[in-house]
Amino acid sequence: MNKSVQIHQLTSGISFGDAISNHIVDTKKALNDAGYESEIFCEAIPSLDFGHRIYSLDKYEQEVSSSNNILLVHFALYFSEQLVAWLKHLPDQKILVYHNITPHTYFYGVNEALYDAAKRGRKQLQILSSFIDTAIGDSSYNCNELRDSGWQAVYRLPISFDTERYETKPSSKIIKWGEKRANILFVGRVAPNKKFEDLLLTFYYVKNIVLPEARLVLVGSGQGMEPYANYLQAIIKQLQLKDVHITGHVSMAELVAYYRTASVYLSMSEHEGFGVPLLESIYFDVPVLAYKSSAVSETLGGQGILFTEKRYQDIAELIGLIINDTKLKQKIVQNQRQTLSHFSYTTFQQKLLKIIEEILNRSKTATTQ
């Protein structure tokens, strides 16, 4: 490999703990460990301490940019016109890293700014392909979307699942709260594509027919989704549902505690570009029941319990069966564990470096022709 090449990363925004930011950090580590000089550059510098040095676009353009560089451009929603123009004139070899964009229709009447950004982002994906010729997707689902948008050179690179992040001491308060009860867990942003209403409707049957003492624990921020959150509260009130806990944003200690006290993980989501909480559930030995949509089956490696129809009462009875049948639960958990090996740091680094080597060789061949 040509270690004289620098491989940097660009993102419009970054924050502590979210899946894309974790992926960027893991990528930097993989490149640095392989001997490449690699830093993170951001359009909007985070106001809070991120734990890693983040540099401005001005610094990149003035001190770093070079035709010898590779710039990994992370794309998950919409770039400002200024950022697109800035990218277009850079001499660096650019590679798009696509994290998927939730279809804009899910945000209609909920968050108009996000509706517009998602809609424009989809169109922008095609525009970016006019001056960036290579892209990476972290799932086959994302790769297929890239091809549908006109991208020709597309590589698949699943994320690195860093188990060390979850070795945080769990919240003792939540551990105590979660003991001796059946806890049905879902982790994700309170957004319409996650289909929280289907979780509530399933829980109605769990609570009234299968497991009267069960709790539904919904972990995730609802910021910017207030109309949808109000709709969910109306469902809870109409169905007279008790023991529904919507936590909002939580700390890592709290998140670990919720996983450690979960009896099953239930996903009704209709759109996942990847789905990191699925892997988190596997890591914590929580049996997964999930609606088979988008990249869900691929992330799970065909493990867990997948269903293609949302028959709420049937799913509720299945939840009860898994919770009450220890041998069945252990079998599901045991089968799930093999999935994590596909997302190890070593596997991720090897695949990343192989992609980089292929791209460099391709560029070298094109230059000599």
C-alpha positions in Angstrom: 0.0 0.0 0.0 1.1 3.6 -0.7 1.3 5.1 2.8 2.3 8.5 1.3 -1.5 8.8 0.5 -3.5 10.5 3.1 -7.1 9.3 3.7 -9.3 11.8 5.5 -13.0 12.0 6.3 -15.6 14.7 5.8 -19.0 15.0 7.4 -21.5 17.8 7.6 -22.0 17.2 11.4 -20.9 14.9 14.1 -21.9 14.1 17.7 -21.1 11.7 20.5 -22.7 8.3 20.5 -24.7 8.1 17.3 -24.1 5.3 14.8 -22.7 7.4 12.0 -20.3 9.2 14.3 -19.2 5.9 15.8 -18.6 4.6 12.3 -16.4 7.6 11.4 -14.3 7.1 14.6 -13.9 3.4 13.8 -12.8 4.3 10.2 -10.2 6.8 11.5 -8.8 4.2 13.9 -8.6 1.5 11.2 -6.8 3.8 8.8 -4.4 5.1 11.5 -3.6 1.6 12.7 -2.7 0.7 9.1 -0.3 3.6 9.0 -2.3 6.1 7.1 -2.5 9.8 8.1 -6.2 10.3 8.7 -8.3 13.1 10.4 -11.9 14.1 10.6 -13.2 17.3 9.0 -16.6 18.8 9.6 -18.8 21.5 8.2 -20.3 22.2 11.6 -17.7 21.8 14.4 -19.5 20.2 17.5 -20.0 22.6 20.4 -19.6 19.8 23.0 -16.4 17.8 23.5 -16.5 14.9 21.0 -13.5 13.1 22.4 -11.6 13.4 19.1 -10.0 16.3 17.3 -12.4 17.7 14.6 -11.1 20.1 12.1 -12.7 22.8 9.9 -13.2 22.7 6.1 -11.0 25.8 5.8 -8.1 23.9 7.4 -8.6 21.1 5.0 -8.6 23.3 1.9 -5.7 25.4 3.0 -3.4 22.9 4.6 -4.4 19.3 3.7 -6.1 19.1 0.3 -4.2 17.4 -2.4 -4.7 15.4 -5.6 -2.8 12.6 -3.8 -5.4 12.4 -1.0 -8.5 10.3 -0.7 -11.4 12.0 1.0 -14.2 9.8 2.4 -17.4 11.9 2.2 -20.1 10.7 4.6 -23.6 11.3 3.3 -26.8 10.7 5.4 -29.3 13.4 4.6 -28.5 16.6 2.6 -25.5 18.8 2.0 -25.7 22.6 1.8 -25.2 24.0 -1.7 -22.0 25.6 -0.4 -20.6 22.3 0.7 -21.4 20.6 -2.6 -19.7 23.5 -4.5 -16.7 23.2 -2.1 -16.4 19.4 -2.7 -16.7 19.8 -6.4 -13.7 22.0 -6.8 -11.4 20.0 -4.5 -8.6 18.1 -6.3 -8.8 15.1 -3.9 -10.1 11.8 -5.0 -13.5 11.6 -3.3 -15.4 8.5 -2.2 -19.0 8.8 -1.0 -19.9 6.8 2.1 -23.7 6.4 2.0 -25.6 5.8 5.2 -29.0 6.0 3.6 -31.7 8.7 3.7 -35.1 7.9 5.2 -37.8 8.4 2.5 -39.2 11.9 2.8 -42.8 10.7 2.8 -42.5 9.5 6.4 -41.9 13.1 7.6 -44.9 14.7 5.9 -46.9 16.6 8.5 -44.4 15.8 11.2 -41.3 17.7 10.4 -41.4 19.9 7.2 -37.7 20.8 7.4 -36.7 17.1 7.5 -39.3 16.3 4.8 -37.6 18.8 2.5 -34.1 17.8 3.4 -34.7 14.1 2.8 -36.4 14.9 -0.5 -33.6 17.1 -1.6 -31.0 14.7 -0.3 -32.3 11.9 -2.6 -31.9 14.2 -5.6 -28.5 15.3 -4.4 -27.4 11.7 -4.3 -27.6 11.8 -8.1 -25.9 15.2 -8.4 -22.9 13.9 -6.3 -22.5 11.0 -8.7 -21.7 13.5 -11.5 -18.3 14.4 -9.9 -17.7 11.5 -7.4 -17.3 8.2 -9.2 -17.0 5.8 -6.3 -19.3 5.0 -3.4 -19.4 2.8 -0.3 -22.6 1.4 1.3 -22.6 -0.4 4.7 -25.3 -2.8 3.5 -26.5 -4.3 0.2 -29.7 -2.4 0.7 -27.7 0.9 0.6 -25.5 -0.3 -2.3 -28.6 -1.0 -4.3 -30.0 2.5 -3.7 -26.7 3.9 -4.9 -26.9 1.9 -8.1 -30.4 3.0 -8.6 -29.2 6.6 -8.3 -26.7 6.2 -11.1 -23.5 5.2 -9.2 -21.3 2.8 -11.1 -18.4 1.9 -8.8 -20.1 0.7 -5.5 -18.4 -1.2 -2.7 -20.1 -2.8 0.3 -18.4 -2.3 3.7 -20.4 -3.3 6.8 -19.7 -1.3 9.9 -17.4 -2.3 12.7 -19.3 -3.2 15.9 -17.0 -2.1 18.8 -18.1 -4.1 21.8 -15.8 -2.1 24.1 -18.3 0.8 23.9 -20.8 -1.3 25.8 -18.5 -2.2 28.7 -19.8 0.8 30.6 -21.1 0.0 34.1 -24.9 -0.1 33.8 -27.1 2.3 35.7 -27.9 0.5 39.0 -31.2 2.4 39.2 -32.5 1.0 35.9 -31.1 -2.5 36.6 -33.1 -2.5 39.9 -36.2 -1.1 38.1 -36.0 -3.6 35.3 -35.7 -6.7 37.5 -38.4 -9.4 37.8 -40.5 -8.0 35.0 -40.9 -8.9 31.3 -39.4 -5.9 29.4 -40.0 -5.5 25.7 -37.4 -3.1 24.3 -37.0 -1.0 21.2 -34.1 1.5 20.6 -34.3 4.2 18.0 -35.3 7.7 17.2 -39.0 8.4 17.7 -39.7 8.8 14.0 -42.5 7.6 11.8 -40.4 5.1 9.8 -39.7 3.3 13.0 -43.5 2.5 13.3 -43.9 3.0 17.1 -47.6 2.7 16.6 -47.2 -0.9 15.6 -45.1 -1.5 18.8 -48.0 0.0 20.8 -50.6 -2.1 19.1 -48.6 -5.3 19.6 -48.1 -4.4 23.2 -51.8 -4.0 23.6 -52.2 -7.7 23.0 -49.2 -8.6 25.1 -50.6 -6.6 28.0 -54.2 -7.7 27.8 -53.9 -11.4 26.7 -50.3 -12.7 27.1 -48.3 -11.1 29.8 -50.3 -8.6 32.0 -47.1 -7.6 34.0 -45.1 -6.8 30.9 -43.6 -3.4 30.1 -42.8 -1.7 26.8 -39.5 0.3 26.9 -38.9 2.7 24.0 -35.5 4.3 24.1 -34.7 7.2 21.9 -35.0 10.9 21.3 -38.2 12.5 20.0 -36.7 15.9 19.3 -38.2 17.4 16.2 -40.9 14.8 16.0 -43.4 16.3 18.4 -46.5 15.8 16.2 -45.7 12.1 15.9 -45.0 11.8 19.6 -48.3 13.4 20.3 -50.0 10.9 18.0 -48.3 8.1 19.9 -49.6 9.5 23.2 -53.1 9.6 21.8 -52.9 5.9 21.0 -51.6 5.1 24.5 -54.6 7.1 25.9 -57.1 5.5 23.5 -56.0 2.0 24.3 -55.6 2.8 28.0 -52.1 1.3 27.9 -50.1 1.1 31.1 -46.4 0.4 31.5 -45.3 2.1 28.4 -42.0 3.9 29.1 -40.7 6.4 26.5 -37.3 7.4 27.8 -36.0 10.1 25.5 -32.3 10.4 25.0 -30.3 8.3 27.5 -26.7 7.9 28.6 -24.5 4.9 27.7 -24.9 3.6 31.3 -28.7 3.8 31.0 -28.7 2.2 27.5 -26.6 -0.7 28.7 -29.0 -1.2 31.7 -32.0 -1.2 29.4 -30.4 -3.9 27.2 -29.4 -5.9 30.3 -32.9 -5.9 31.6 -34.7 -6.6 28.3 -36.6 -9.8 27.8 -37.0 -9.4 24.0 -36.2 -6.8 21.4 -39.1 -5.9 19.1 -38.6 -4.0 15.9 -41.5 -2.9 13.7 -39.4 -0.5 11.7 -40.1 -0.1 7.9 -36.9 1.5 7.0 -33.4 0.7 8.3 -30.2 1.4 6.2 -28.4 -0.8 8.7 -29.8 -1.0 12.2 -27.1 -0.9 14.9 -29.6 -1.7 17.8 -30.1 -5.1 16.2 -26.4 -5.9 16.8 -26.6 -4.3 20.3 -29.4 -6.7 21.2 -27.4 -9.6 19.9 -24.4 -8.5 22.0 -26.5 -8.4 25.1 -28.1 -11.8 24.4 -31.6 -10.3 23.9 -33.7 -12.4 21.4 -34.7 -10.2 18.4 -38.1 -10.2 16.8 -38.2 -7.9 13.7 -40.3 -7.0 10.8 -38.4 -8.0 7.7 -37.8 -4.7 5.9 -35.0 -2.8 4.2 -31.6 -4.0 5.6 -32.9 -5.7 8.7 -32.5 -9.3 7.6 -29.0 -8.6 6.2 -27.9 -7.0 9.5 -29.2 -9.9 11.5 -27.6 -12.4 9.1 -30.9 -14.3 8.9 -30.9 -14.9 12.6 -33.5 -13.8 15.2 -37.2 -14.1 14.5 -38.2 -12.3 11.3 -41.8 -11.8 10.2 -43.3 -10.4 7.0 -46.8 -9.5 8.2 -47.7 -7.4 11.2 -50.3 -9.6 12.9 -50.2 -8.0 16.3 -51.9 -10.7 18.3 -49.7 -13.5 16.7 -46.6 -11.5 17.4 -47.7 -10.9 21.0 -48.2 -14.6 21.6 -44.8 -15.3 20.1 -43.3 -12.8 22.5 -44.9 -14.6 25.4 -43.7 -18.0 24.1 -40.1 -16.8 23.9 -40.1 -15.2 27.3 -41.7 -18.3 29.0 -39.7 -21.0 27.2 -36.2 -20.8 28.5 -34.8 -23.4 26.0 -36.3 -21.6 23.0 -34.9 -18.2 24.2 -31.4 -19.7 24.7 -31.6 -21.3 21.2 -32.4 -18.0 19.5 -29.7 -16.2 21.5 -27.1 -18.8 20.7 -27.9 -18.7 16.9 -27.8 -14.9 17.0 -24.3 -14.7 18.5 -22.6 -16.0 15.3 -23.7 -12.8 13.5 -21.4 -10.5 15.5 -18.2 -12.1 14.0 -19.1 -10.5 10.6 -18.8 -7.1 12.2 -15.5 -7.4 14.1 -13.0 -4.6 14.0 -10.5 -6.9 12.2 -13.0 -7.9 9.5 -13.9 -4.2 9.0 -10.3 -3.0 8.8 -9.4 -5.8 6.3 -12.3 -5.0 4.0 -11.7 -1.2 4.2 -8.1 -1.6 3.3 -8.9 -3.9 0.5 -11.3 -1.4 -1.0 -8.7 1.4 -0.6 -6.1 -0.7 -2.4 -8.5 -1.5 -5.2 -9.3 2.2 -5.7 -5.7 3.2 -5.6 -4.8 0.5 -8.2 -7.7 1.6 -10.4 -6.6 5.2 -10.2 -3.0 4.2 -11.0 -4.1 2.2 -14.0 -6.2 5.0 -15.3 -3.3 7.5 -15.0 -0.9 5.3 -16.9 -3.3 4.7 -19.8 
